[in-house]
Structure formats: structure tokens, C-alpha cells
Amino acid sequence: MCSLDHYEQALAIAREIGDRGSEGPWLGSLGNRYADLGQTSRAIEHYEQALAIAREIGDRRNEGVWLGNLGNRYADLGQTSRAIEHYEQALAIAREIGDRRSEGPWLGALGSRYADLGQTSRAIEHYEQALAIAREIGDRGSEGSWLGSLGNRYADLGQTSRAIEHYEQALAIAREIGDRGNEGPWLGVLGNCYADLGQTSRAIEHYEQALAIAREIGDRGNEGVWLGNLGDCYADLGQTSRAIEHYEQALAIAREIGNRFLESAWLINLGESQSNEERYEQAMLSCEQAMHIADEIGNVQSRNVSRYIMARTALYRNDLIAARTRGEEAHGYDYPPNNPHVAVLLGVIALRQNDRIAAKQAFQEALTHVDKRLSLTSQDYQALDSKGLTLAGLALYGESARLAEAIEAYLAARAINHDAGYLKQILHLFDALAAVDKDGMLTAVRKAAAG
């Protein structure tokens, strides 16, 4: 890769001799280098200059390229609508000049932005068009990328089996063309799918392969991700010391590479494991660090989950005021994957405080959230466990008919996942609710929850 100095020299020569046809590409290449360095604003500045020259000299092909690259940079900045606007212009030019090799990537980029907006069906439509073009022109690398991207979207829809099918095809292509950089990620996301299905041992097998590749090619970012995901698996299996060891390694890498989001994520997971081991002071300290980082970077996911774990830990310490405060704070950050857990936790806390009106409202909200998740897939064992706890809470409120439904939800969850560590966590929270069950109404429900 040429240095910035080389590109600057080439640009200076092109300007000196009045070669506008070369000046634009050198500006664009400088934009690429600044993008690689994370200097997004400078990259945009250079792409805009390159774009102006392409339009001036009627170079439609490079006009499309610089429009698309501007779209990439606006996507980096989270300006999704602006990115889409640029991709659509780039796509129109690619179609106008018959450039199929550019048409596919711009379709795929649009798919990714629609995914960012939560428009999953529209994203799938664009990925399928990009995939068809990749197959038509024999571009195996892009074919694998779009297959994997389709897998991501099916995973978003809870269609795990369909996601696995696409990831396996993407993995096969990566191995066929020797693309180790993508082989590892496809192995890792397959691990995610097996974890979602409660197949923890199979998830570990895939994460270990992905981790080995990340280390082989020096991909520190993904090395940290797969270490952390292995930590999740060991936590579910009840191997807490091993889980903490992996989280600490993942945390060290996140700090080394300056990834503040992952730093907060691994601190949260570390805190959760410490809480599950009843090391409550350490758990609160870990989650408090994560919360401060999340607030600094404005990440809704970590803002929600750090406060949720702190609320749950405070509940286990019988500090109901702190638990309610942190739980309500978590509720203020909309993170759909964790919203049902936050709502049911608030219901448990309110019931423990004998605030029956607030408890019922929280349980009803939790039920709405879990039913929405289960409408996507009936195999979401975490949603099933939250549903069981929610229904048990409503039964204590006076809706005794909910007991049979709670038992049904828990039995369905245990048929999917009965890992020792995960089960310990589920029963810990159940027992926090059952503390107000003076008549033993929940005895049969707990038995079902325990499997």
C-alpha cells in the first residue's frame, strides 16, 4: 500500500501538468487512505473533490465510484439516509453504463443501510439482487459476502435454520477461495446461531475455530470477539472461572485496540459472571465502569444492559431501592433484545416492594415484548424463560390461570437449553420472585423452570 506522501506527490504532479483525468483518482486514493486511518472527514473532503473533477470531465464510471465511497463514509458516521442517497446515485450510474461489477456492491451496500434502519425485508431484497449479479459474473468472493449478509438478516428475523444454511454456503466459498479473513467470521456467526439454539458445545467448537484463524491472521478485533463469545458459552455451562478468564482476555484486547463499545460489553459480561458467583461488589464495579463508558460513547445497548445487570445484582443484595432506580434507568434506553428482561425484572422488584400496580404494568409490558420475540421463533429459550417468570408474576398478582402457562413456557425453554450455569441464573431470579410467594403457589412452576 502506498503511503500518503506517495499519493500527495502523484497528485501534485497531476496538478502541475494539468492532468485532470489523473488528479481525480489520486484525490480518491488519498480519500481511501484517510478512510483506512479513520479520518472520515478528511476522506469525505477528498472524495468530494474527486467527484467534482469526474463530473467536470464526464467520467461517469469514477463519478459512481466516488459517490459510492462517499456513501460508505456517511455510513461510518451513522448518517444512514445520506449514505443511501449517495448509494442510489452510484447504483443508477452503474446501471446506466452497464457496470455489473459495481452494481452488485452498491445494491449490497443499500441492503446494509436498510438493515441499519430495521427494514429487514428491503435489505434482503437488495442482497438477493447483489447475490444474483455476483453469481452471474462469477465473483465468488462477493457471492460469499452476500450469502453471509442474507444469513445475518435471517438471524435478525429469528429464522436461525435459514441463517445457518446461508452462513454454511458463505463459509464453503471462503474456504474454496482461501479467504481466511472471511472464513473466521462465518465460523463465528455459525457459533452465534448454535448458541441461540442452545447447542452450546457446538457453538464452542465454531468459536474456537474462528479464534484460531483470527490469531493466525493477526485480527485482534475478532480475536477479542470470539474470546468473549467463548466466555458466554462457558458461563452458560457453569464454568464461571473459565468464562471470567476469557472475558478478561477479550477486555484486554478491546482496550488495546481502543474499541470502547467492546470494552463496555466485556465489562458487562464480566460483571454478570461476578454477580452470578455472588461477588456483588465486584459485579457492581465492573458494570459501573461499563455504564460510564456506554454513557460517554452514547451506546444504547450497553447503557441498557449495564444498568439491567446492576439492577438485578442490587435485587440479589436486597437493596430494592437501588434495584428499582437502576431498573428504571435501563428501561429508559430502548434496546429490543433486552427490553423483555428489563420489564420482567422491574415487575419482580415492584412486587418485592409490594407495589402491585407497578408490578402488574411491568409484567404486562414484559409479556408483550416476549410474545413479539416468540412470534419470530418459538425456539428463543431466553424469551421463553422470561415469559415463564412473567406469567408466574402475574399469577402471584391474582391471575392463577397463568400458572399452567408459566409451566408450559418453562418446559419449552428447558427442552432447548438446560446448561448448568444458565439454569442457575434463571433459578436465582425466579427465587427472587418466589420470596413473596407465601402460599407455595409457584412450587410446580419452579420445578418446571429447573427442568
VOGU-3710 file (C-alpha; in Angstrom, 3 decimals, decimal comma):
1> mcsldhyeqa> 0,000/0,000/0,000  1,394/3,386/-0,979  1,974/5,973/1,725  0,132/9,271/1,918  3,331/11,004/0,764  3,397/8,996/-2,464  -0,224/9,877/-3,241  0,387/13,544/-2,398  3,382/13,596/-4,755  1,393/11,940/-7,553
11> laiareigdr> -1,445/14,417/-7,013  0,976/17,351/-7,157  2,417/16,122/-10,467  -1,064/15,631/-11,970  -1,961/19,209/-10,997  1,340/20,576/-12,271  0,862/19,089/-15,743  -2,893/19,769/-15,810  -3,883/16,084/-15,954  -7,432/16,246/-14,597
21> gsegpwlgsl> -8,027/12,611/-15,532  -5,323/11,534/-13,044  -5,911/14,266/-10,478  -9,347/12,849/-9,572  -8,181/9,256/-8,959  -5,238/10,445/-6,828  -7,625/12,533/-4,745  -9,880/9,492/-4,405  -6,944/7,279/-3,431  -5,966/9,775/-0,754
31> gnryadlgqt> -9,578/9,618/0,430  -9,254/5,840/0,704  -6,093/6,141/2,817  -7,674/8,680/5,153  -10,660/6,333/5,493  -8,277/3,488/6,423  -6,795/5,757/9,094  -10,250/6,532/10,489  -10,055/10,169/9,367  -13,541/10,168/7,898
41> sraiehyeqa> -13,972/13,923/7,458  -10,730/14,196/5,506  -11,718/11,217/3,394  -15,023/12,916/2,527  -13,225/16,130/1,605  -11,002/14,271/-0,884  -13,843/12,199/-2,352  -15,887/15,356/-2,949  -13,000/16,934/-4,855  -12,544/13,742/-6,892
51> laiareigdr> -16,289/13,653/-7,587  -16,308/17,252/-8,808  -13,496/16,504/-11,267  -15,220/13,308/-12,520  -18,356/15,325/-13,239  -16,362/18,114/-14,871  -14,614/15,777/-17,351  -17,631/13,488/-17,864  -16,058/10,409/-16,242  -19,271/8,589/-15,303
61> rnegvwlgnl> -17,548/5,470/-14,016  -15,436/7,325/-11,440  -18,355/9,585/-10,631  -20,184/6,470/-9,474  -17,142/5,219/-7,560  -16,701/8,435/-5,580  -20,434/8,704/-4,899  -20,377/5,168/-3,507  -17,285/5,842/-1,410  -18,945/8,950/-0,011
71> gnryadlgqt> -21,887/6,710/0,872  -19,503/4,415/2,770  -18,114/7,298/4,789  -21,548/8,713/5,648  -22,484/5,201/6,772  -19,386/5,223/9,026  -20,694/8,447/10,564  -24,124/6,898/11,145  -25,738/9,228/8,591  -27,754/6,415/7,049
81> sraiehyeqa> -30,170/8,479/4,955  -27,317/10,450/3,415  -25,441/7,209/2,705  -28,494/5,766/0,944  -28,813/8,901/-1,184  -25,223/8,501/-2,424  -25,510/4,734/-2,987  -28,651/5,217/-5,067  -26,861/7,720/-7,303  -23,886/5,362/-7,638
91> laiareigdr> -26,230/2,461/-8,448  -28,048/4,480/-11,109  -24,753/5,292/-12,826  -23,568/1,665/-12,680  -26,796/0,565/-14,370  -26,596/3,374/-16,928  -23,080/2,397/-18,069  -23,666/-1,356/-17,701  -21,105/-1,805/-14,919  -22,347/-5,023/-13,296
101> rsegpwlgal> -19,260/-5,310/-11,062  -20,172/-2,013/-9,398  -23,945/-2,548/-9,493  -23,741/-5,532/-7,133  -21,719/-3,811/-4,384  -23,957/-0,725/-4,401  -27,037/-2,951/-4,141  -25,424/-4,766/-1,226  -24,429/-1,508/0,449  -28,027/-0,302/0,170
111> gsryadlgqt> -29,118/-3,597/1,717  -26,843/-2,980/4,698  -28,197/0,512/5,226  -31,803/-0,709/5,089  -30,803/-3,312/7,665  -29,466/-0,458/9,847  -32,908/1,145/9,596  -34,593/-2,105/10,638  -36,097/-2,593/7,164  -35,109/-6,251/7,011
121> sraiehyeqa> -37,304/-7,309/4,092  -35,976/-4,466/1,967  -32,413/-5,381/2,951  -32,988/-8,997/1,907  -34,393/-7,854/-1,443  -31,220/-5,855/-2,178  -28,861/-8,616/-1,004  -30,631/-11,133/-3,241  -30,164/-8,863/-6,253  -26,482/-8,388/-5,376
131> laiareigdr> -26,089/-12,156/-4,946  -27,650/-12,841/-8,345  -25,196/-10,443/-10,013  -22,198/-11,965/-8,195  -23,208/-15,417/-9,448  -23,828/-14,106/-12,956  -20,338/-12,585/-13,260  -18,585/-15,370/-11,349  -17,470/-13,226/-8,414  -17,142/-15,898/-5,722
141> gsegswlgsl> -15,876/-13,513/-3,053  -18,886/-11,229/-3,353  -21,182/-14,236/-3,619  -19,953/-15,369/-0,213  -20,356/-11,884/1,247  -23,966/-11,542/0,128  -24,811/-15,066/1,284  -23,425/-14,167/4,708  -25,286/-10,863/4,750  -28,517/-12,725/3,956
151> gnryadlgqt> -27,680/-15,043/6,847  -27,406/-12,014/9,132  -30,846/-10,800/8,137  -32,476/-14,218/8,597  -30,836/-14,342/12,022  -32,425/-10,937/12,766  -35,802/-12,448/11,860  -35,231/-15,384/14,218  -35,026/-17,778/11,253  -31,939/-19,471/12,653
161> sraiehyeqa> -32,003/-22,579/10,472  -32,203/-20,450/7,334  -29,376/-18,248/8,646  -27,214/-21,342/9,210  -27,894/-22,514/5,660  -26,615/-19,209/4,238  -23,624/-18,985/6,576  -22,537/-22,512/5,654  -22,614/-21,614/1,958  -20,604/-18,453/2,673
171> laiareigdr> -18,120/-20,473/4,724  -17,698/-23,041/1,959  -16,892/-20,294/-0,551  -14,402/-18,615/1,811  -12,586/-21,939/2,200  -12,705/-22,627/-1,533  -11,061/-19,307/-2,459  -8,694/-19,276/0,546  -10,302/-16,222/2,141  -9,214/-16,659/5,759
181> gnegpwlgvl> -10,376/-13,134/6,593  -13,999/-14,170/5,990  -13,705/-17,833/6,958  -13,260/-16,850/10,601  -16,278/-14,526/10,814  -18,586/-17,057/9,113  -17,442/-19,708/11,606  -18,096/-17,233/14,418  -21,606/-16,306/13,342  -22,404/-20,000/12,935
191> gncyadlgqt> -21,306/-20,267/16,569  -23,788/-17,500/17,416  -26,578/-19,463/15,732  -25,788/-22,655/17,608  -25,640/-20,669/20,863  -29,105/-19,256/20,074  -30,344/-22,824/19,555  -28,975/-23,856/22,962  -26,308/-26,053/21,325  -23,505/-24,673/23,473
201> sraiehyeqa> -20,871/-27,334/22,780  -21,316/-26,890/19,041  -21,072/-23,110/19,463  -17,775/-23,534/21,337  -16,396/-25,700/18,526  -17,104/-22,972/15,967  -15,823/-20,114/18,145  -12,557/-21,976/18,757  -12,003/-22,398/15,020  -12,801/-18,729/14,430
211> laiareigdr> -10,441/-17,725/17,248  -7,597/-19,795/15,804  -7,979/-18,075/12,414  -8,160/-14,598/13,972  -4,888/-15,279/15,798  -3,286/-16,734/12,670  -4,017/-13,654/10,540  -3,465/-11,112/13,329  -7,101/-9,949/13,515  -7,095/-8,639/17,080
221> gnegvwlgnl> -10,614/-7,264/16,877  -12,220/-10,593/16,046  -9,851/-12,413/18,383  -11,417/-10,430/21,206  -14,959/-11,065/19,960  -14,523/-14,842/19,789  -12,799/-14,926/23,189  -15,762/-13,056/24,665  -18,288/-15,312/22,973  -16,448/-18,352/24,313
231> gdcyadlgqt> -16,764/-16,707/27,719  -20,537/-16,559/27,226  -20,605/-20,285/26,465  -18,519/-21,225/29,495  -20,756/-19,005/31,652  -23,817/-20,878/30,362  -22,133/-24,190/31,169  -21,451/-23,036/34,718  -17,685/-22,859/34,187  -17,517/-19,376/35,651
241> sraiehyeqa> -13,767/-19,165/36,278  -13,114/-20,131/32,677  -15,708/-17,611/31,496  -14,086/-14,813/33,504  -10,658/-15,744/32,124  -11,976/-15,361/28,572  -13,787/-12,107/29,325  -10,618/-10,649/30,831  -8,624/-11,550/27,714  -11,329/-10,061/25,478
251> laiareignr> -11,403/-6,924/27,649  -7,617/-6,511/27,402  -7,805/-6,684/23,595  -10,683/-4,200/23,427  -8,619/-1,746/25,473  -5,520/-2,403/23,371  -7,288/-1,625/20,087  -9,334/1,225/21,548  -12,769/-0,314/20,959  -14,813/1,357/23,679
261> flesawlinl> -18,055/-0,430/22,830  -16,464/-3,878/23,190  -14,713/-2,714/26,351  -18,113/-1,903/27,843  -19,618/-5,174/26,559  -16,961/-7,391/28,141  -17,110/-5,438/31,407  -20,862/-6,105/31,477  -20,386/-9,824/30,869  -17,634/-9,936/33,474
271> gesqsneery> -19,930/-8,194/35,932  -22,747/-10,630/35,185  -20,486/-13,611/35,901  -19,302/-11,991/39,133  -22,929/-11,383/40,120  -23,836/-14,988/39,399  -20,992/-16,009/41,733  -22,429/-13,659/44,403  -19,365/-11,410/44,162  -21,703/-8,470/44,222
281> eqamlsceqa> -19,275/-5,640/44,986  -17,020/-6,646/42,092  -20,043/-7,048/39,816  -21,274/-3,553/40,594  -17,821/-2,067/39,983  -17,468/-3,830/36,609  -20,919/-2,744/35,473  -20,402/0,784/36,733  -17,261/1,066/34,574  -19,248/-0,282/31,609
291> mhiadeignv> -22,079/2,176/32,282  -19,730/5,171/32,305  -18,135/4,083/29,016  -21,565/3,496/27,466  -22,685/6,959/28,533  -19,505/8,504/27,109  -19,911/6,871/23,696  -23,719/7,057/23,661  -24,252/3,343/23,018  -27,857/2,405/23,828
301> qsrnvsryim> -27,187/-1,341/24,102  -24,531/-1,011/26,800  -26,444/1,765/28,551  -29,430/-0,581/28,846  -27,644/-3,817/29,731  -25,122/-2,384/32,227  -27,944/-0,845/34,246  -30,013/-4,027/33,952  -27,223/-6,167/35,456  -26,710/-3,585/38,203
311> artalyrndl> -30,449/-3,628/38,974  -30,508/-7,420/39,109  -27,417/-7,500/41,331  -28,960/-4,933/43,696  -32,092/-7,107/43,873  -29,988/-10,105/44,889  -28,441/-7,950/47,624  -31,961/-6,996/48,784  -31,263/-3,341/48,005  -34,649/-2,789/46,408
321> iaartrgeea> -34,401/0,997/46,131  -31,144/0,803/44,141  -32,565/-2,072/42,104  -35,659/-0,059/41,178  -33,585/3,026/40,322  -31,193/1,173/38,024  -34,017/-0,869/36,504  -35,989/2,256/35,622  -32,846/3,802/34,143  -32,344/0,688/31,986
331> hgydyppnnp> -35,980/0,911/30,897  -35,257/4,395/29,594  -32,877/3,039/26,954  -34,738/1,181/24,221  -32,748/-1,949/23,344  -35,271/-4,509/21,985  -33,269/-7,716/22,697  -33,109/-6,839/26,398  -36,413/-4,980/26,816  -38,374/-8,074/27,948
341> hvavllgvia> -35,773/-8,881/30,609  -35,785/-5,309/31,916  -39,578/-5,233/32,109  -39,908/-8,540/33,964  -37,113/-7,542/36,364  -38,963/-4,316/37,164  -42,061/-6,422/37,811  -40,178/-8,629/40,283  -38,682/-5,613/42,053  -42,037/-3,808/42,290
351> lrqndriaak> -43,743/-6,932/43,641  -40,995/-7,295/46,252  -41,723/-3,665/47,224  -45,440/-4,517/47,405  -46,114/-2,000/44,617  -48,659/-4,248/42,968  -49,928/-1,759/40,391  -46,437/-1,071/39,041  -45,665/-4,806/39,133  -48,689/-5,689/37,033
361> qafqealthv> -47,907/-2,981/34,498  -44,317/-4,202/34,189  -45,350/-7,846/33,802  -47,912/-6,951/31,151  -45,282/-4,970/29,246  -42,852/-7,888/29,536  -45,485/-10,261/28,159  -45,996/-8,025/25,126  -42,226/-7,985/24,480  -41,731/-11,747/24,813
371> dkrlsltsqd> -44,738/-12,614/22,683  -43,321/-10,385/19,955  -39,993/-12,198/20,124  -41,621/-15,608/20,168  -43,690/-14,680/17,125  -40,384/-14,634/15,221  -39,228/-18,015/16,522  -40,604/-20,426/19,082  -37,027/-21,606/19,797  -35,960/-18,437/21,667
381> yqaldskglt> -35,332/-20,093/25,029  -34,405/-16,827/26,752  -37,739/-15,315/25,729  -39,493/-18,480/26,928  -37,781/-18,202/30,319  -38,761/-14,538/30,584  -42,311/-15,487/29,654  -42,384/-18,147/32,378  -41,223/-15,657/35,000  -43,658/-13,010/33,760
391> laglalyges> -46,608/-15,404/33,942  -45,525/-16,541/37,410  -45,508/-12,900/38,488  -48,994/-12,353/37,105  -50,153/-15,500/38,908  -48,946/-14,033/42,207  -50,855/-10,859/41,355  -54,050/-12,925/41,296  -54,208/-14,419/37,804  -53,933/-18,040/38,955
401> arlaeaieay> -54,814/-19,356/35,485  -51,356/-18,127/34,408  -49,648/-20,903/36,402  -50,222/-23,573/33,751  -48,972/-21,204/31,032  -45,853/-20,453/33,080  -45,124/-24,169/33,449  -45,603/-24,664/29,700  -43,174/-21,820/28,873  -40,501/-23,122/31,224
411> laarainhda> -40,802/-26,699/29,952  -40,405/-25,424/26,392  -37,290/-23,483/27,424  -35,740/-26,489/29,181  -36,302/-28,647/26,120  -33,965/-26,258/24,268  -31,386/-25,291/26,901  -30,594/-26,758/30,288  -26,943/-25,673/30,658  -25,987/-25,629/34,329
421> gylkqilhlf> -24,746/-22,030/34,506  -27,648/-20,598/32,558  -30,104/-22,604/34,650  -28,527/-21,332/37,879  -29,072/-17,754/36,671  -32,709/-18,441/35,737  -33,476/-20,014/39,108  -31,727/-17,223/41,017  -34,094/-14,659/39,528  -37,074/-16,989/39,933
431> dalaavdkdg> -36,277/-17,354/43,638  -36,121/-13,566/43,967  -39,750/-13,535/42,790  -40,756/-16,556/44,856  -39,667/-14,735/48,034  -43,155/-13,165/48,068  -44,922/-16,495/47,443  -46,067/-17,202/50,982  -48,573/-19,907/49,965  -46,276/-22,017/47,767
441> mltavrkaaa> -48,232/-21,281/44,578  -45,081/-21,399/42,478  -43,704/-24,756/43,647  -44,723/-26,608/40,487  -43,577/-23,699/38,316  -40,111/-23,752/39,856  -39,869/-27,457/39,219  -40,627/-26,825/35,553  -38,107/-23,962/35,450  -35,449/-26,273/36,881
451> g> -36,215/-28,931/34,270
//
